[in-house]
């Protein structure tokens, strides 16, 4: 929008910019994957044997050092680009007052901003369940990966979506015995079946166990440490850590959408047309908040198209060919 010569402001409730992509999801998980591949010597095992490692004892600190360095660098790049393009960054929580006005609440007094058009790109938050009490230690969601005290020896991953499969690969490469639980018989249904069969073959070789067609009934902490997952089939699974990765909800709860004439679906997502326009003509939405496929590579293109369309400027794009990438091991 700024490149088109328009006046633009970004409202961000966190002190860091870049959202899930830069701070907790895409960039950190890919950086973590690269650090794991290097430190574990995974790529060289065919030559030196399965026990080969660049670093014999890999700690969470080893992994976090690299991740924090990359996250900070990317944050700096974003802020530099905003400055160069004259984009104002307003810190605080935004909520609609009426279809053309938002209220921004931060550390100081609340501010009202009025504008002709909006692009909602608030992303998603991890799904929660009353049966899976996230504690940030033994029972975590995707955002809690980077707060682990140490690398677990055993792990249960509930949910075989993109996030679940990527982290299952990462931790199994670090040496953890990983069990993936998913209610579906066919995993990652939007990917070609033959590719997924090949991926599962390689993951099984790397000590990942799949329990497809199984659902978790409840999860509880063990008195002596670790966690137990009770399945609906009456089976129980034990591990040091359980990662709950059963989908994500649109991050729209605090936006007061009703004041703008909008309504999210039961998963907090906004419905848009082919131009990424919502039910309110001057409000557009892009990225994970509009749903599938919820990948950073696609969200970037959606945002470009939504911004241009909001000003009535035609764009050339092919939604059917938006780029997908799953960074499992192998990718």
C-alpha positions in Angstrom: 0.0 0.0 0.0 2.9 2.4 0.8 4.5 1.6 -2.6 1.3 2.7 -4.2 1.7 6.1 -2.6 -0.9 5.8 0.1 -0.6 6.7 3.7 -0.3 3.6 5.8 -0.3 2.7 9.5 0.2 -0.7 11.1 -1.3 -1.4 14.5 0.6 -4.0 16.5 -0.2 -5.0 20.1 3.2 -6.6 20.8 6.5 -4.8 21.2 7.9 -6.9 18.4 6.7 -6.8 14.8 6.3 -9.7 12.4 3.7 -11.7 14.4 3.7 -15.5 14.5 5.8 -15.6 11.2 8.8 -13.9 12.8 8.5 -14.5 16.5 6.9 -17.9 17.3 6.1 -19.8 14.1 7.6 -19.8 10.6 11.0 -18.2 11.0 11.8 -19.6 14.5 10.7 -23.2 13.5 12.7 -23.1 10.3 15.7 -21.7 12.1 15.3 -24.4 14.8 15.2 -27.0 12.0 18.4 -25.8 10.4 20.2 -25.7 13.8 19.0 -29.2 14.5 20.1 -30.5 11.1 23.6 -29.0 11.6 24.2 -29.8 15.3 22.8 -33.4 15.0 25.0 -34.1 11.9 21.9 -35.5 10.3 23.0 -34.8 6.7 26.3 -36.6 7.3 25.0 -39.8 8.9 24.9 -41.7 5.7 28.7 -41.3 5.6 29.7 -41.5 9.3 26.9 -43.6 10.7 23.7 -43.0 12.8 25.6 -42.1 16.0 27.5 -39.2 14.3 26.9 -35.7 15.8 28.6 -32.4 15.4 27.8 -31.7 19.1 27.3 -34.7 21.3 25.0 -33.0 23.9 22.7 -30.5 22.3 20.9 -28.2 24.7 17.9 -25.9 24.4 20.3 -23.0 24.9 22.2 -24.1 21.8 19.1 -24.0 19.7 17.7 -20.8 21.3 20.9 -18.8 20.7 20.5 -19.2 16.9 16.8 -18.6 17.0 16.9 -15.4 19.0 19.7 -14.0 16.8 17.6 -14.6 13.6 14.4 -13.3 15.2 16.0 -10.1 16.3 17.6 -9.6 12.9 14.3 -10.1 11.1 12.5 -7.7 13.5 15.2 -5.0 12.6 14.7 -5.6 8.9 10.9 -5.1 9.2 11.2 -1.9 11.2 13.8 -0.6 8.7 11.4 -1.4 5.8 8.6 0.4 7.6 10.8 3.5 8.2 12.0 3.6 4.6 8.5 3.4 3.2 7.0 5.9 5.6 4.7 3.4 7.3 3.6 4.4 10.9 3.8 1.7 13.5 1.2 2.2 16.3 1.7 0.0 19.3 -1.4 -1.2 21.1 -4.5 -3.4 20.9 -6.9 -2.3 18.1 -10.7 -2.8 18.2 -13.4 -1.4 16.0 -15.6 1.5 17.2 -17.5 1.8 14.0 -16.9 0.6 10.4 -14.3 3.4 9.8 -12.8 3.9 13.2 -10.6 1.9 15.5 -9.6 2.4 19.1 -6.0 1.7 20.0 -5.3 0.9 23.7 -1.7 0.6 24.9 0.4 1.9 27.7 -0.8 5.5 27.4 -4.3 6.9 26.8 -6.5 5.3 24.2 -6.3 6.7 20.7 -9.0 6.8 18.0 -7.9 6.4 14.4 -10.2 7.0 11.4 -9.4 5.6 8.0 -11.0 4.8 4.6 -10.0 1.2 4.5 -8.6 -1.7 6.5 -6.7 -4.9 6.0 -7.1 -7.3 8.9 -4.0 -9.5 9.2 -4.1 -10.6 12.8 -3.1 -14.2 12.1 -4.0 -17.1 14.5 -3.5 -18.4 18.0 -3.1 -22.1 19.0 -6.3 -24.0 19.5 -7.2 -24.8 23.1 -9.1 -27.7 24.7 -10.4 -28.1 28.3 -9.2 -31.7 28.2 -5.6 -30.7 27.5 -4.4 -28.3 30.2 -1.5 -26.4 28.7 1.0 -25.7 31.5 4.0 -24.5 29.4 6.2 -27.2 30.9 5.2 -30.8 30.2 2.0 -30.0 28.2 2.7 -27.3 25.6 1.3 -25.8 22.4 3.3 -24.6 19.4 4.1 -21.2 21.1 5.6 -23.1 24.1 8.3 -24.9 22.1 10.8 -22.2 22.8 10.2 -22.2 26.5 11.2 -25.9 27.1 13.7 -26.3 29.9 15.5 -29.2 28.1 15.2 -31.5 25.1 12.7 -34.3 26.0 13.7 -38.0 25.6 10.1 -38.9 24.6 7.3 -36.8 23.1 3.7 -37.1 22.2 2.5 -34.9 19.3 -1.3 -34.5 19.2 -2.3 -33.4 15.7 -0.6 -34.4 12.5 -1.1 -31.1 10.6 1.8 -29.0 9.2 2.9 -27.8 12.7 2.7 -31.2 14.3 4.6 -33.0 11.6 7.4 -30.4 11.4 8.0 -30.5 15.2 7.8 -34.3 15.2 10.6 -34.4 12.7 12.7 -31.9 14.5 12.5 -33.6 17.9 13.0 -37.1 16.5 16.2 -35.9 14.8 17.4 -34.6 18.2 17.0 -38.2 19.4 13.5 -38.1 21.0 11.1 -41.0 20.6 8.1 -39.3 19.1 4.5 -40.6 18.9 2.1 -38.7 16.6 -1.6 -39.0 17.4 -4.3 -37.9 14.9 -7.9 -38.7 14.5 -7.7 -38.9 10.7 -6.6 -42.0 8.8 -5.1 -39.9 6.0 -2.6 -37.3 7.1 -2.1 -33.9 5.5 -5.0 -34.4 3.0 -4.2 -31.4 0.9 -0.8 -32.9 -0.1 -0.4 -35.7 -2.7 -0.9 -39.0 -1.1 2.2 -40.7 -2.5 4.4 -37.8 -1.1 2.9 -38.3 2.4 3.5 -42.0 2.3 7.1 -41.4 1.4 7.4 -38.8 4.2 5.9 -41.2 6.8 8.3 -43.9 5.7 11.3 -41.6 6.4 9.8 -40.4 9.7 9.3 -44.0 10.8 13.0 -44.7 10.0 13.8 -41.8 12.3 11.9 -43.4 15.2 8.5 -41.7 14.8 5.4 -43.8 15.6 2.1 -42.9 14.1 -1.2 -43.6 15.8 -3.7 -42.6 13.0 -7.4 -42.8 13.6 -6.9 -42.2 17.4 -8.3 -39.4 19.5 -7.1 -38.0 22.8 -9.8 -38.0 25.5 -7.8 -36.3 28.2 -4.3 -35.5 29.3 -2.8 -35.3 32.8 0.5 -34.6 34.5 2.3 -37.6 36.1 3.2 -37.2 39.8 6.8 -38.2 39.1 7.1 -35.9 36.1 6.1 -36.3 32.5 2.6 -36.6 31.1 0.0 -39.3 30.3 -2.5 -39.1 27.3 -5.6 -41.2 27.6 -7.0 -42.1 24.2 -10.7 -42.8 23.4 -9.7 -46.3 22.5 -8.8 -46.9 26.2 -5.1 -46.9 25.4 -2.6 -44.7 27.4 0.6 -43.1 26.2 3.4 -41.8 28.4 6.1 -39.2 27.5 8.2 -36.5 29.0 6.4 -33.8 27.0 3.1 -33.5 25.1 2.8 -31.0 22.2 -0.9 -30.1 21.5 -1.0 -29.0 17.8 -4.6 -29.5 16.9 -5.2 -26.5 14.6 -5.3 -22.8 15.3 -8.1 -20.2 15.7 -8.3 -16.8 14.0 -6.9 -14.1 16.3 -10.1 -11.9 16.1 -11.6 -12.2 19.6 -10.4 -8.7 20.7 -11.3 -6.8 17.5 -14.9 -6.0 18.4 -15.9 -7.1 14.8 -19.6 -6.5 15.4 -19.0 -2.7 15.6 -17.6 -2.9 12.0 -20.5 -5.1 10.8 -18.4 -8.3 10.6 -18.7 -11.7 12.2 -16.1 -14.4 12.5 -16.9 -18.2 12.1 -16.7 -20.7 14.9 -12.9 -20.9 14.6 -12.4 -17.1 14.6 -11.8 -16.8 10.9 -13.0 -14.2 8.5 -14.8 -15.1 5.2 -13.4 -13.2 2.1 -14.1 -13.3 -1.6 -11.5 -13.9 -4.4 -10.2 -10.3 -3.9 -9.9 -10.8 -0.1 -12.8 -8.4 0.6 -14.9 -9.2 3.6 -18.7 -8.7 3.9 -18.0 -5.0 4.5 -16.7 -3.5 1.2 -13.9 -1.3 2.6 -12.5 -4.0 5.0 -10.2 -6.7 3.6 -8.5 -9.6 5.3 -5.4 -11.7 4.4 -3.1 -14.3 5.9 -3.9 -17.0 8.4 -7.0 -15.2 9.7 -8.9 -16.1 6.5 -8.0 -19.9 6.9 -6.5 -22.4 4.6 -3.6 -22.9 3.8 -2.2 -20.7 6.6 1.3 -20.6 5.4 3.6 -17.6 5.5 4.5 -17.8 1.8 0.8 -17.7 0.8 -0.1 -15.0 3.4 2.5 -12.6 1.9 0.9 -12.9 -1.6 -2.6 -12.6 -0.1 -1.6 -9.4 1.7 -0.2 -7.8 -1.5 -3.3 -8.7 -3.4 -5.7 -7.4 -0.6 -3.8 -4.1 -0.3 -3.9 -3.4 -4.1 -7.6 -4.5 -4.4 -8.5 -2.2 -1.5 -7.5 0.7 -3.7 -9.2 -0.7 -6.8 -5.9 -1.5 -8.4 -6.0 -4.7 -10.5 -3.5 -7.4 -9.6 -2.1 -10.4 -11.4 -2.2 -13.5 -9.2 -3.0 -17.2 -9.5 -4.5 -18.4 -6.2 -4.4 -22.0 -7.4 -0.6 -21.7 -7.7 0.1 -20.1 -4.3 3.3 -21.6 -3.0 3.1 -24.4 -0.4 6.1 -25.6 1.6 6.3 -28.1 4.5 9.6 -28.1 6.3 9.6 -31.6 7.6 12.7 -33.8 7.6 13.0 -34.4 4.7 11.1 -31.3 3.5 
